[in-house]
Amino acid sequence: MNVLQELKPEKEFFIGIDSDGCVFDTMEVKQKEFFIPNAVKLFGLFAISKYVRETWEFVNLYSVTRGINRFPALVKVMDLLAERPEIKEIGMKLPDMDPLREWISKETKLGNPAFKEYVHNNPHPSLDPVLRWTLSVNEDIAYWLRNTPPFPYARKSIEKLSTLADAIVVSQTPYEALAREWEEHAINGYVKAIAGQELGTKTEHITMAAKGKYPDEKILMIGDAPGDFKAATENGALFFPVNPGHENSSWKVFFEEALGRFIAGTYKGEYQDNLISEFRKLLPEKPSW
């Protein structure tokens, strides 16, 4: 049993909340200032850094894969780079992702502890830079990233929803970073648990914490990425989208009307469908290059 399985309903409703890019305006800064520079350095991609940056931002911020776990994201970036004519012309040899791909296919808890153990038990030269990269990203974020408060209406909404529903954080960010950020801004007291990548996928988080404990129509996931929507639909739950680039105004809508509709039972249907339709338009499937 883990902390999510042990959760007991105290209220009639349940709400899962994503963190990076949803509650905190940290998604862009983490990708652009920590994930990308460490990848360029540790995989020796200086000659193609311009294309790495463009491809990385598409995969992690500006497409349907926004918000996916860092390990599948790394594989996706390298796969897309391999297809780019500019890279083919240079004749650049990209890192071998097959050993990482193999681990991803077998593991759902795609976090540093499980990966570290796997690399120890299955040594491979192609996995070493991946391990150095993922550890360096965490170290740099822990050392440097401070003073990035929640979106104003996110804070107001979390305070309000905590009086009406049992809430948890549902994220693919490492637990240590989540706990630090929620505590730094004194909003950790409004949630019953903080679930990071170490506890599995977002779908698994909601299944363990809420499925069978609350009626499906009384379970809501709030997120800014298709992975959040997927976690909701795979559990038969409802979804509220925080639109990338319009986060605070999305939270204002939630605070002023969507939360009330969820509690009143009038959220599902046309109202939710319209919100999701707008959300989907913001995240294309194919890159522009």
Backbone as CSV, one residue per row, in Angstrom:
resi,resn,N_x,N_y,N_z,CA_x,CA_y,CA_z,C_x,C_y,C_z
1,MET,0.853,-1.210,0.000,0.000,0.000,0.000,0.884,1.255,0.000
2,ASN,0.494,2.240,-0.799,1.207,3.512,-0.748,0.258,4.606,-0.279
3,VAL,0.776,5.825,-0.209,0.012,6.941,0.352,-1.299,7.177,-0.401
4,LEU,-1.325,6.935,-1.707,-2.542,7.164,-2.489,-3.592,6.089,-2.219
5,GLN,-3.147,4.841,-2.156,-4.083,3.740,-1.886,-4.681,3.857,-0.492
6,GLU,-3.923,4.434,0.421,-4.374,4.547,1.810,-5.330,5.717,2.048
7,LEU,-5.444,6.629,1.077,-6.314,7.792,1.258,-7.770,7.378,1.454
8,LYS,-8.393,7.956,2.455,-9.811,7.682,2.729,-10.622,8.946,2.431
9,PRO,-11.756,8.795,1.736,-12.586,9.978,1.448,-13.053,10.678,2.721
10,GLU,-12.874,11.980,2.742,-13.391,12.799,3.837,-14.499,13.714,3.334
11,LYS,-14.480,13.966,2.014,-15.497,14.810,1.400,-16.158,14.038,0.261
12,GLU,-17.206,14.623,-0.281,-17.999,13.950,-1.320,-17.297,13.950,-2.681
13,PHE,-16.418,14.940,-2.886,-15.778,15.136,-4.191,-14.261,14.957,-4.107
14,PHE,-13.664,14.652,-5.275,-12.210,14.471,-5.362,-11.669,15.295,-6.528
15,ILE,-10.554,15.997,-6.293,-9.915,16.772,-7.363,-8.417,16.489,-7.390
16,GLY,-7.920,16.092,-8.568,-6.485,15.936,-8.797,-5.970,17.179,-9.506
17,ILE,-4.813,17.668,-9.092,-4.283,18.923,-9.647,-2.855,18.715,-10.138
18,ASP,-2.615,19.001,-11.408,-1.247,18.996,-11.920,-0.508,20.206,-11.350
19,SER,0.825,20.207,-11.429,1.593,21.274,-10.786,2.339,22.165,-11.790
20,ASP,3.394,21.650,-12.412,4.206,22.456,-13.338,3.389,22.942,-14.527
21,GLY,3.402,24.245,-14.772,2.696,24.804,-15.912,1.213,24.943,-15.685
22,CYS,0.741,24.391,-14.581,-0.692,24.416,-14.264,-0.933,25.307,-13.047
23,VAL,-0.353,24.937,-11.920,-0.426,25.766,-10.715,0.705,26.796,-10.711
24,PHE,1.905,26.331,-11.084,3.083,27.203,-11.097,3.520,27.511,-12.521
25,ASP,3.956,28.727,-12.736,4.451,29.131,-14.053,5.925,28.723,-14.186
26,THR,6.172,27.430,-14.016,7.560,26.935,-13.998,7.892,26.047,-15.187
27,MET,6.894,25.695,-15.981,7.127,24.703,-17.020,8.133,25.204,-18.067
28,GLU,7.899,26.414,-18.559,8.796,26.957,-19.585,10.203,27.156,-19.039
29,VAL,10.299,27.733,-17.859,11.635,28.019,-17.325,12.402,26.726,-17.061
30,LYS,11.733,25.691,-16.564,12.432,24.422,-16.306,12.937,23.799,-17.602
31,GLN,12.088,23.785,-18.630,12.501,23.182,-19.897,13.615,23.991,-20.556
32,LYS,13.422,25.306,-20.622,14.351,26.155,-21.387,15.676,26.408,-20.675
33,GLU,15.651,26.489,-19.358,16.870,26.845,-18.624,17.578,25.664,-17.973
34,PHE,16.891,24.528,-17.827,17.510,23.389,-17.137,17.541,22.117,-17.982
35,PHE,16.402,21.705,-18.514,16.373,20.463,-19.305,17.201,20.572,-20.579
36,ILE,16.982,21.631,-21.357,17.664,21.751,-22.652,19.172,21.972,-22.490
37,PRO,19.618,22.945,-21.689,21.075,23.144,-21.566,21.812,21.898,-21.081
38,ASN,21.211,21.168,-20.135,21.867,19.946,-19.650,21.920,18.875,-20.735
39,ALA,20.885,18.803,-21.569,20.890,17.823,-22.661,21.964,18.167,-23.691
40,VAL,22.059,19.436,-24.044,23.070,19.860,-25.028,24.470,19.534,-24.518
41,LYS,24.711,19.824,-23.252,26.040,19.571,-22.665,26.351,18.082,-22.549
42,LEU,25.431,17.344,-21.935,25.740,15.966,-21.562,25.625,14.975,-22.715
43,PHE,24.928,15.359,-23.773,24.877,14.494,-24.966,25.763,15.038,-26.092
44,GLY,26.481,16.127,-25.806,27.405,16.690,-26.795,26.727,17.162,-28.065
45,LEU,25.658,17.932,-27.908,24.853,18.343,-29.065,25.053,19.815,-29.434
46,PHE,26.218,20.362,-29.135,26.476,21.784,-29.379,26.318,22.161,-30.854
47,ALA,26.729,21.278,-31.746,26.678,21.582,-33.181,25.259,21.758,-33.698
48,ILE,24.299,21.181,-32.987,22.902,21.273,-33.444,22.006,21.863,-32.352
49,SER,22.589,22.662,-31.474,21.827,23.149,-30.310,20.576,23.924,-30.715
50,LYS,20.646,24.655,-31.815,19.481,25.423,-32.293,18.303,24.478,-32.574
51,TYR,18.591,23.363,-33.237,17.531,22.419,-33.599,17.071,21.613,-32.381
52,VAL,18.005,21.341,-31.484,17.646,20.645,-30.237,16.636,21.495,-29.465
53,ARG,16.936,22.779,-29.345,16.059,23.686,-28.596,14.669,23.750,-29.228
54,GLU,14.622,23.947,-30.542,13.339,24.062,-31.242,12.516,22.777,-31.105
55,THR,13.179,21.642,-31.297,12.501,20.350,-31.225,12.044,20.064,-29.795
56,TRP,12.908,20.350,-28.848,12.607,20.118,-27.438,11.390,20.922,-26.987
57,GLU,11.365,22.196,-27.371,10.248,23.053,-26.961,8.937,22.577,-27.577
58,PHE,9.002,22.092,-28.829,7.795,21.555,-29.464,7.284,20.353,-28.677
59,VAL,8.156,19.415,-28.387,7.759,18.176,-27.707,7.230,18.458,-26.301
60,ASN,7.924,19.291,-25.555,7.626,19.450,-24.135,6.693,20.594,-23.770
61,LEU,6.514,21.559,-24.695,5.723,22.739,-24.359,4.587,23.043,-25.325
62,TYR,4.844,22.883,-26.635,3.933,23.456,-27.623,3.255,22.431,-28.524
63,SER,2.965,21.259,-28.000,2.319,20.226,-28.816,1.494,19.299,-27.932
64,VAL,0.915,18.280,-28.574,0.071,17.326,-27.836,0.855,16.522,-26.804
65,THR,2.189,16.501,-26.913,2.984,15.757,-25.928,3.423,16.634,-24.748
66,ARG,2.967,17.886,-24.720,3.278,18.788,-23.608,3.060,18.070,-22.278
67,GLY,4.046,18.194,-21.388,3.880,17.668,-20.036,4.163,16.193,-19.860
68,ILE,4.637,15.501,-20.931,4.912,14.074,-20.734,6.170,13.891,-19.882
69,ASN,6.297,12.716,-19.344,7.447,12.369,-18.511,8.758,12.629,-19.256
70,ARG,9.793,13.032,-18.515,11.064,13.434,-19.128,11.738,12.348,-19.957
71,PHE,11.584,11.086,-19.568,12.298,10.019,-20.288,11.680,9.737,-21.661
72,PRO,10.358,9.502,-21.754,9.761,9.394,-23.088,9.952,10.665,-23.911
73,ALA,9.963,11.827,-23.241,10.168,13.101,-23.952,11.550,13.135,-24.597
74,LEU,12.554,12.669,-23.872,13.923,12.638,-24.415,13.994,11.758,-25.660
75,VAL,13.359,10.601,-25.592,13.328,9.685,-26.748,12.620,10.352,-27.927
76,LYS,11.491,11.007,-27.649,10.709,11.675,-28.703,11.530,12.784,-29.372
77,VAL,12.241,13.560,-28.582,13.079,14.636,-29.132,14.123,14.052,-30.073
78,MET,14.805,13.004,-29.639,15.856,12.401,-30.471,15.274,11.775,-31.742
79,ASP,14.096,11.183,-31.633,13.438,10.604,-32.810,13.089,11.684,-33.831
80,LEU,12.563,12.812,-33.338,12.208,13.914,-34.248,13.456,14.561,-34.856
81,LEU,14.509,14.692,-34.051,15.769,15.253,-34.574,16.318,14.382,-35.700
82,ALA,16.216,13.071,-35.527,16.741,12.136,-36.525,16.032,12.286,-37.869
83,GLU,14.786,12.768,-37.830,14.010,12.932,-39.063,14.265,14.277,-39.741
84,ARG,14.870,15.226,-39.032,15.024,16.572,-39.573,16.090,16.610,-40.669
85,PRO,15.759,17.208,-41.834,16.733,17.268,-42.925,18.023,17.990,-42.544
86,GLU,17.893,19.023,-41.679,19.088,19.777,-41.274,20.094,18.876,-40.559
87,ILE,19.587,17.942,-39.770,20.465,17.038,-39.016,21.075,16.010,-39.968
88,LYS,20.264,15.538,-40.896,20.769,14.562,-41.880,21.882,15.179,-42.727
89,GLU,21.713,16.437,-43.115,22.725,17.126,-43.927,24.051,17.258,-43.184
90,ILE,23.951,17.556,-41.905,25.180,17.692,-41.091,25.836,16.320,-40.899
91,GLY,25.022,15.271,-40.923,25.541,13.921,-40.689,25.844,13.678,-39.221
92,MET,25.100,14.371,-38.384,25.326,14.282,-36.931,24.839,12.941,-36.395
93,LYS,25.682,12.282,-35.602,25.286,11.021,-34.970,24.599,11.349,-33.654
94,LEU,23.358,10.944,-33.539,22.582,11.234,-32.333,22.747,10.115,-31.296
95,PRO,22.490,10.434,-30.028,22.621,9.409,-28.974,21.697,8.213,-29.233
96,ASP,22.170,7.040,-28.873,21.390,5.807,-29.021,20.347,5.748,-27.903
97,MET,19.086,5.786,-28.273,17.993,5.801,-27.301,17.368,4.418,-27.072
98,ASP,17.828,3.419,-27.804,17.181,2.094,-27.697,17.249,1.483,-26.297
99,PRO,18.390,1.567,-25.597,18.411,1.024,-24.224,17.416,1.744,-23.296
100,LEU,17.275,3.067,-23.483,16.304,3.827,-22.682,14.885,3.444,-23.076
101,ARG,14.651,3.288,-24.363,13.352,2.874,-24.884,12.912,1.548,-24.257
102,GLU,13.881,0.648,-24.117,13.603,-0.675,-23.546,13.141,-0.560,-22.097
103,TRP,13.820,0.289,-21.318,13.434,0.489,-19.916,12.031,1.091,-19.826
104,ILE,11.745,2.104,-20.657,10.443,2.768,-20.645,9.319,1.772,-20.933
105,SER,9.591,0.817,-21.829,8.557,-0.155,-22.204,8.203,-1.108,-21.066
106,LYS,9.105,-1.215,-20.091,8.891,-2.176,-18.999,8.492,-1.528,-17.670
107,GLU,8.654,-0.217,-17.562,8.512,0.463,-16.270,7.440,1.552,-16.352
108,THR,6.592,1.660,-15.329,5.639,2.777,-15.290,6.079,3.864,-14.315
109,LYS,6.885,3.515,-13.341,7.361,4.512,-12.368,8.634,5.158,-12.933
110,LEU,8.417,6.047,-13.911,9.545,6.610,-14.657,10.188,7.775,-13.911
111,GLY,10.822,7.443,-12.811,11.506,8.433,-11.991,12.963,8.073,-11.813
112,ASN,13.711,8.986,-11.223,15.147,8.760,-11.042,15.489,7.550,-10.169
113,PRO,14.748,7.283,-9.089,15.114,6.111,-8.273,15.066,4.808,-9.068
114,ALA,13.974,4.594,-9.816,13.839,3.360,-10.600,14.871,3.306,-11.722
115,PHE,15.142,4.463,-12.337,16.114,4.492,-13.444,17.535,4.235,-12.933
116,LYS,17.852,4.821,-11.814,19.180,4.638,-11.214,19.438,3.150,-10.919
117,GLU,18.429,2.521,-10.343,18.535,1.099,-10.018,18.687,0.258,-11.290
118,TYR,17.918,0.627,-12.320,17.969,-0.110,-13.590,19.359,0.008,-14.225
119,VAL,19.908,1.209,-14.234,21.243,1.429,-14.831,22.299,0.640,-14.070
120,HIS,22.151,0.599,-12.738,23.096,-0.167,-11.909,23.059,-1.657,-12.257
121,ASN,21.832,-2.168,-12.479,21.673,-3.597,-12.759,21.837,-3.966,-14.234
122,ASN,21.725,-2.955,-15.101,21.824,-3.189,-16.547,22.756,-2.165,-17.187
123,PRO,24.046,-2.205,-16.847,24.948,-1.171,-17.352,25.021,-1.146,-18.877
124,HIS,24.989,0.073,-19.411,25.095,0.265,-20.862,25.647,1.675,-21.101
125,PRO,26.630,1.831,-21.980,27.227,3.168,-22.191,26.225,4.229,-22.640
126,SER,25.155,3.817,-23.313,24.161,4.796,-23.771,23.250,5.284,-22.644
127,LEU,23.207,4.535,-21.542,22.365,4.947,-20.413,23.094,5.909,-19.473
128,ASP,24.428,5.887,-19.492,25.200,6.737,-18.565,24.910,8.227,-18.741
129,PRO,24.945,8.761,-19.987,24.649,10.194,-20.126,23.200,10.545,-19.780
130,VAL,22.285,9.587,-19.970,20.881,9.829,-19.605,20.776,9.993,-18.087
131,LEU,21.467,9.134,-17.357,21.441,9.221,-15.896,22.084,10.524,-15.419
132,ARG,23.220,10.880,-16.019,23.879,12.141,-15.640,22.967,13.328,-15.932
133,TRP,22.277,13.263,-17.066,21.378,14.357,-17.474,20.218,14.509,-16.492
134,THR,19.523,13.416,-16.190,18.336,13.514,-15.338,18.695,13.932,-13.911
135,LEU,19.847,13.473,-13.415,20.281,13.887,-12.069,20.706,15.356,-12.064
136,SER,21.392,15.786,-13.127,21.840,17.186,-13.220,20.669,18.148,-13.295
137,VAL,19.635,17.760,-14.041,18.433,18.602,-14.141,17.844,18.827,-12.751
138,ASN,17.690,17.754,-11.982,17.121,17.881,-10.630,17.999,18.734,-9.719
139,GLU,19.310,18.498,-9.796,20.240,19.262,-8.944,20.184,20.753,-9.266
140,ASP,20.176,21.079,-10.546,20.168,22.486,-10.954,18.863,23.179,-10.565
141,ILE,17.745,22.473,-10.772,16.451,23.063,-10.407,16.385,23.295,-8.894
142,ALA,16.840,22.301,-8.127,16.822,22.430,-6.658,17.702,23.590,-6.195
143,TYR,18.834,23.785,-6.882,19.784,24.825,-6.469,19.323,26.223,-6.880
144,TRP,18.797,26.350,-8.106,18.556,27.665,-8.686,17.119,28.166,-8.609
145,LEU,16.149,27.277,-8.768,14.787,27.757,-9.009,14.069,28.146,-7.719
146,ARG,13.787,29.424,-7.599,13.097,29.964,-6.426,12.131,31.064,-6.872
147,ASN,11.243,31.427,-5.970,10.391,32.602,-6.159,9.562,32.557,-7.433
148,THR,8.980,31.404,-7.717,8.032,31.307,-8.836,6.675,30.926,-8.237
149,PRO,5.898,31.931,-7.850,4.647,31.660,-7.120,3.574,31.056,-8.005
150,PRO,2.514,30.525,-7.396,1.388,30.009,-8.183,0.711,31.149,-8.957
151,PHE,0.032,30.791,-10.040,-0.814,31.787,-10.707,-1.817,32.287,-9.671
152,PRO,-2.076,33.613,-9.644,-2.936,34.163,-8.583,-4.267,33.435,-8.414
153,TYR,-4.960,33.168,-9.527,-6.258,32.492,-9.412,-6.111,30.997,-9.122
154,ALA,-4.913,30.453,-9.349,-4.675,29.055,-8.956,-4.684,28.960,-7.438
155,ARG,-3.982,29.888,-6.791,-3.958,29.892,-5.318,-5.371,30.062,-4.753
156,LYS,-6.103,31.028,-5.287,-7.473,31.266,-4.795,-8.339,30.030,-4.994
157,SER,-8.166,29.393,-6.153,-8.986,28.214,-6.476,-8.669,27.039,-5.562
158,ILE,-7.375,26.843,-5.298,-6.961,25.718,-4.450,-7.480,25.915,-3.020
159,GLU,-7.412,27.148,-2.543,-7.959,27.443,-1.214,-9.457,27.139,-1.174
160,LYS,-10.164,27.543,-2.228,-11.615,27.367,-2.286,-12.002,25.894,-2.448
161,LEU,-11.338,25.207,-3.380,-11.736,23.809,-3.655,-11.432,22.886,-2.479
162,SER,-10.416,23.250,-1.688,-10.043,22.379,-0.561,-11.142,22.293,0.499
163,THR,-12.051,23.269,0.505,-13.158,23.239,1.467,-14.308,22.360,0.958
164,LEU,-14.265,22.017,-0.345,-15.362,21.283,-0.969,-14.998,19.870,-1.401
165,ALA,-13.687,19.625,-1.599,-13.261,18.338,-2.156,-11.953,17.875,-1.528
166,ASP,-11.746,16.563,-1.533,-10.436,16.007,-1.194,-9.537,16.233,-2.412
167,ALA,-8.395,16.865,-2.215,-7.528,17.200,-3.348,-6.142,16.607,-3.161
168,ILE,-5.524,16.225,-4.285,-4.132,15.775,-4.268,-3.403,16.391,-5.468
169,VAL,-2.090,16.422,-5.392,-1.259,16.820,-6.533,-0.991,15.576,-7.372
170,VAL,-1.217,15.679,-8.681,-1.003,14.575,-9.619,0.007,15.052,-10.655
171,SER,1.232,14.546,-10.587,2.288,15.130,-11.417,3.327,14.102,-11.859
172,GLN,4.045,14.448,-12.933,5.185,13.644,-13.368,6.503,14.324,-13.019
173,THR,6.433,15.316,-12.151,7.623,15.959,-11.597,8.096,15.117,-10.410
174,PRO,9.412,15.064,-10.151,9.874,14.333,-8.961,9.245,14.892,-7.684
175,TYR,8.949,13.995,-6.743,8.286,14.375,-5.494,9.037,15.476,-4.759
176,GLU,10.346,15.346,-4.705,11.159,16.295,-3.933,10.937,17.732,-4.412
177,ALA,10.884,17.930,-5.726,10.669,19.273,-6.285,9.251,19.756,-6.008
178,LEU,8.277,18.856,-6.134,6.882,19.219,-5.876,6.693,19.672,-4.426
179,ALA,7.189,18.855,-3.512,7.029,19.164,-2.089,7.675,20.510,-1.761
180,ARG,8.858,20.737,-2.316,9.576,21.993,-2.052,8.766,23.199,-2.555
181,GLU,8.229,23.092,-3.771,7.497,24.218,-4.356,6.175,24.481,-3.634
182,TRP,5.430,23.417,-3.316,4.144,23.610,-2.631,4.349,24.131,-1.212
183,GLU,5.418,23.687,-0.555,5.710,24.174,0.802,6.217,25.615,0.772
184,GLU,7.081,25.926,-0.203,7.652,27.281,-0.304,6.548,28.329,-0.389
185,HIS,5.462,27.980,-1.066,4.373,28.949,-1.264,3.159,28.658,-0.388
186,ALA,3.366,27.804,0.611,2.361,27.547,1.658,0.998,27.137,1.116
187,ILE,1.005,26.246,0.112,-0.274,25.710,-0.376,-0.347,24.191,-0.187
188,ASN,0.701,23.617,0.386,0.715,22.161,0.603,-0.360,21.711,1.583
189,GLY,-0.783,22.606,2.467,-1.806,22.259,3.452,-3.198,22.079,2.874
190,TYR,-3.379,22.475,1.621,-4.698,22.360,0.986,-4.900,21.024,0.266
191,VAL,-3.852,20.209,0.194,-3.969,18.909,-0.481,-3.672,17.780,0.507
192,LYS,-4.284,16.619,0.242,-4.122,15.471,1.144,-2.858,14.673,0.838
193,ALA,-2.342,14.812,-0.393,-1.143,14.080,-0.779,-0.509,14.753,-1.990
194,ILE,0.792,14.522,-2.134,1.522,15.008,-3.304,2.108,13.787,-4.007
195,ALA,1.625,13.517,-5.220,2.076,12.346,-5.978,2.974,12.788,-7.128
196,GLY,4.215,12.322,-7.120,5.155,12.618,-8.193,5.374,11.398,-9.075
197,GLN,6.374,11.492,-9.948,6.635,10.432,-10.929,6.984,9.097,-10.274
198,GLU,7.474,9.148,-9.035,7.876,7.917,-8.351,6.704,6.975,-8.066
199,LEU,5.484,7.525,-8.030,4.306,6.691,-7.731,3.592,6.196,-8.986
200,GLY,4.204,6.415,-10.151,3.613,5.908,-11.390,3.065,7.007,-12.268
201,THR,2.203,6.629,-13.212,1.637,7.589,-14.155,0.508,8.381,-13.491
202,LYS,0.092,9.451,-14.170,-1.024,10.245,-13.647,-2.307,9.414,-13.603
203,THR,-2.492,8.572,-14.621,-3.661,7.685,-14.625,-3.650,6.795,-13.390
204,GLU,-2.480,6.232,-13.077,-2.351,5.371,-11.891,-2.600,6.152,-10.600
205,HIS,-2.143,7.396,-10.555,-2.368,8.224,-9.356,-3.861,8.342,-9.052
206,ILE,-4.641,8.696,-10.076,-6.087,8.881,-9.871,-6.762,7.549,-9.551
207,THR,-6.335,6.491,-10.235,-6.900,5.161,-9.958,-6.700,4.793,-8.495
208,MET,-5.472,4.968,-8.006,-5.156,4.576,-6.630,-5.851,5.470,-5.599
209,ALA,-5.893,6.771,-5.889,-6.408,7.710,-4.888,-7.923,7.824,-4.878
210,ALA,-8.562,7.651,-6.062,-9.976,8.017,-6.143,-10.912,6.962,-6.718
211,LYS,-10.422,6.140,-7.651,-11.322,5.221,-8.360,-11.981,4.245,-7.381
212,GLY,-13.298,4.160,-7.453,-14.034,3.261,-6.566,-14.307,3.858,-5.194
213,LYS,-13.644,4.982,-4.875,-13.876,5.638,-3.585,-14.890,6.784,-3.726
214,TYR,-14.958,7.345,-4.928,-15.890,8.425,-5.248,-16.598,8.050,-6.557
215,PRO,-17.839,8.487,-6.761,-18.471,8.269,-8.066,-17.676,8.988,-9.153
216,ASP,-17.631,8.416,-10.358,-16.833,9.006,-11.448,-17.159,10.478,-11.697
217,GLU,-18.456,10.824,-11.631,-18.849,12.208,-11.934,-18.477,13.181,-10.809
218,LYS,-17.918,12.628,-9.719,-17.469,13.492,-8.623,-15.940,13.502,-8.502
219,ILE,-15.286,13.023,-9.583,-13.823,13.049,-9.665,-13.434,13.995,-10.796
220,LEU,-12.564,14.962,-10.509,-12.132,15.947,-11.505,-10.615,16.032,-11.532
221,MET,-10.050,16.089,-12.732,-8.611,16.330,-12.896,-8.423,17.713,-13.512
222,ILE,-7.535,18.506,-12.939,-7.202,19.831,-13.478,-5.780,19.767,-14.037
223,GLY,-5.613,20.147,-15.297,-4.268,20.084,-15.876,-4.112,20.919,-17.128
224,ASP,-2.868,21.068,-17.550,-2.556,21.916,-18.701,-2.008,21.121,-19.877
225,ALA,-2.089,19.790,-19.813,-1.477,18.961,-20.852,-2.383,17.790,-21.211
226,PRO,-2.243,17.278,-22.442,-3.051,16.126,-22.857,-2.910,14.918,-21.936
227,GLY,-1.751,14.755,-21.287,-1.566,13.653,-20.344,-2.507,13.743,-19.157
228,ASP,-2.861,14.971,-18.779,-3.821,15.177,-17.690,-5.225,14.776,-18.141
229,PHE,-5.560,15.161,-19.367,-6.857,14.782,-19.953,-6.970,13.257,-20.061
230,LYS,-5.866,12.633,-20.493,-5.828,11.174,-20.629,-6.040,10.502,-19.271
231,ALA,-5.382,11.033,-18.234,-5.528,10.467,-16.884,-6.974,10.532,-16.418
232,ALA,-7.651,11.629,-16.767,-9.064,11.768,-16.391,-9.934,10.781,-17.167
233,THR,-9.806,10.781,-18.501,-10.695,9.942,-19.324,-10.475,8.457,-19.068
234,GLU,-9.222,8.046,-18.827,-8.965,6.625,-18.565,-9.568,6.171,-17.238
235,ASN,-9.897,7.126,-16.390,-10.557,6.797,-15.121,-12.052,7.126,-15.136
236,GLY,-12.556,7.553,-16.302,-13.971,7.920,-16.386,-14.307,9.181,-15.628
237,ALA,-13.256,10.005,-15.344,-13.445,11.219,-14.550,-13.652,12.435,-15.449
238,LEU,-13.918,13.577,-14.829,-14.090,14.839,-15.551,-12.744,15.555,-15.650
239,PHE,-12.659,16.525,-16.565,-11.393,17.231,-16.788,-11.630,18.722,-16.941
240,PHE,-10.811,19.508,-16.234,-10.809,20.963,-16.434,-9.467,21.376,-17.000
241,PRO,-9.450,21.955,-18.226,-8.181,22.341,-18.830,-7.708,23.736,-18.424
242,VAL,-6.435,23.811,-18.047,-5.768,25.098,-17.844,-4.999,25.361,-19.137
243,ASN,-5.454,26.336,-19.909,-4.927,26.531,-21.258,-3.522,27.127,-21.267
244,PRO,-2.558,26.450,-21.925,-1.192,26.976,-22.021,-1.187,28.380,-22.627
245,GLY,-0.523,29.307,-21.934,-0.475,30.691,-22.389,-1.608,31.541,-21.838
246,HIS,-2.623,30.893,-21.265,-3.784,31.615,-20.708,-4.123,31.034,-19.329
247,GLU,-3.079,30.709,-18.579,-3.275,29.942,-17.346,-4.114,30.679,-16.302
248,ASN,-3.759,31.932,-16.021,-4.482,32.617,-14.944,-5.941,32.862,-15.303
249,SER,-6.208,33.181,-16.588,-7.606,33.391,-16.994,-8.384,32.070,-16.942
250,SER,-7.705,30.945,-17.218,-8.368,29.644,-17.074,-8.744,29.396,-15.615
251,TRP,-7.805,29.661,-14.730,-8.080,29.468,-13.301,-9.195,30.410,-12.816
252,LYS,-9.289,31.593,-13.414,-10.357,32.536,-13.053,-11.723,31.928,-13.422
253,VAL,-11.776,31.306,-14.602,-13.011,30.622,-15.028,-13.350,29.498,-14.049
254,PHE,-12.320,28.758,-13.643,-12.548,27.667,-12.689,-13.081,28.217,-11.371
255,PHE,-12.430,29.269,-10.883,-12.779,29.868,-9.591,-14.207,30.427,-9.608
256,GLU,-14.548,31.113,-10.713,-15.821,31.829,-10.755,-17.007,30.965,-11.186
257,GLU,-16.770,29.931,-12.022,-17.930,29.161,-12.474,-17.747,27.650,-12.547
258,ALA,-16.583,27.175,-13.022,-16.437,25.729,-13.264,-16.494,24.910,-11.981
259,LEU,-15.860,25.388,-10.915,-15.894,24.652,-9.647,-17.333,24.524,-9.148
260,GLY,-18.089,25.616,-9.226,-19.489,25.585,-8.796,-20.313,24.601,-9.609
261,ARG,-20.049,24.549,-10.918,-20.759,23.606,-11.783,-20.400,22.156,-11.425
262,PHE,-19.111,21.924,-11.146,-18.669,20.578,-10.766,-19.409,20.107,-9.511
263,ILE,-19.477,20.969,-8.517,-20.146,20.622,-7.254,-21.654,20.447,-7.472
264,ALA,-22.226,21.263,-8.368,-23.680,21.204,-8.615,-24.080,20.075,-9.556
265,GLY,-23.056,19.441,-10.202,-23.360,18.347,-11.125,-23.739,18.800,-12.523
266,THR,-23.422,20.063,-12.865,-23.761,20.585,-14.199,-22.519,20.847,-15.058
267,TYR,-21.403,20.304,-14.658,-20.145,20.530,-15.390,-20.047,19.644,-16.631
268,LYS,-20.389,18.369,-16.453,-20.283,17.393,-17.536,-21.227,17.746,-18.683
269,GLY,-20.794,17.434,-19.917,-21.646,17.702,-21.070,-21.132,18.869,-21.882
270,GLU,-22.026,19.709,-22.355,-21.661,20.782,-23.283,-20.623,21.737,-22.694
271,TYR,-20.774,22.064,-21.403,-19.848,23.012,-20.769,-18.422,22.469,-20.798
272,GLN,-18.223,21.232,-20.327,-16.896,20.615,-20.339,-16.391,20.445,-21.779
273,ASP,-17.255,20.004,-22.676,-16.860,19.764,-24.066,-16.315,21.023,-24.726
274,ASN,-16.948,22.159,-24.468,-16.490,23.430,-25.048,-15.108,23.821,-24.528
275,LEU,-14.886,23.618,-23.239,-13.574,23.935,-22.651,-12.482,23.053,-23.259
276,ILE,-12.766,21.770,-23.399,-11.777,20.827,-23.933,-11.489,21.115,-25.402
277,SER,-12.510,21.517,-26.147,-12.339,21.852,-27.559,-11.374,23.025,-27.730
278,GLU,-11.530,24.053,-26.905,-10.622,25.214,-26.948,-9.202,24.802,-26.589
279,PHE,-9.082,23.971,-25.589,-7.776,23.476,-25.115,-7.039,22.733,-26.222
280,ARG,-7.736,21.863,-26.918,-7.106,21.030,-27.950,-6.557,21.856,-29.110
281,LYS,-7.198,22.969,-29.404,-6.757,23.826,-30.512,-5.366,24.422,-30.253
282,LEU,-4.991,24.513,-28.994,-3.725,25.160,-28.623,-2.507,24.248,-28.777
283,LEU,-2.744,22.928,-28.940,-1.621,21.981,-28.929,-1.634,21.107,-30.176
284,PRO,-0.860,21.499,-31.212,-0.838,20.748,-32.466,-0.132,19.386,-32.342
285,GLU,-0.419,18.502,-33.278,0.223,17.186,-33.299,1.526,17.188,-34.079
286,LYS,1.556,17.999,-35.160,2.734,17.970,-36.052,3.537,19.250,-35.943
287,PRO,4.865,19.144,-35.979,5.706,20.348,-35.926,5.616,21.142,-37.228
288,SER,6.024,22.395,-37.181,5.909,23.280,-38.343,7.067,23.118,-39.334
289,TRP,8.160,22.488,-38.901,9.318,22.382,-39.811,9.163,21.244,-40.823
